Amino acid sequence: MMRWCEDNEIKQSARDLSWCWPVEDVLADKNFYLRLVMQYGGKEDFSLVYKYFATADFIEAIETAPPGFFFAEVWHEWRKRLGLPKKRTPVRFAECENDPEDWWRNYKPE
């Protein structure tokens, strides 16, 4: 059985989705590739990844996503699609847990 990252269609999909990352980097990390598909992919990308990946792979990709990777709408849609409980999108700074603007209001240069 061919590994997912050796498939020519997957490689083309990675090229199309990775406008600012080298394709080799995208294909080196399954979760990163799946996040790109979840965030920017179209119907063709979705039908392609469903051949190689199970629901558990998508859950792992979204649960380990770094803060700021997903747009809020995409985050909530995928969590709903995967049957995951509602959860806020990860935030970059602990200070802005309640309101993203809090970080800027409370920032004091040293």
RALIN-V564415 format. One line per field, one symbol per residue. phi: phi as a letter, one per 30 degrees, with the letter a starting at -180 (. if undefined). psi: psi as a letter, one per 40 degrees, with the letter a starting at -180 (. if undefined). burial: # if it has 24 or more other C-alpha atoms within 12 Angstrom, else .. Layout:
phi = ???
psi = ???
burial = ???
This chain:
phi = .ddedcdddddddddddcdbbdedddddbedddddddddcdceddddddddcbceedddddddcddeidcdeddedddddddicddadddcdbddcecbedeeddcdbdd
psi = hhideehddddddddddgeeihddddeehddddddddddeiadddddddeddiidddddddddehihediiddddddddddefiiiiiiiidhddfddhdeddddehhi.
burial = ...##....##.###.##.......##..############...##.##..##....##.###.#...##....#..##.........###...................
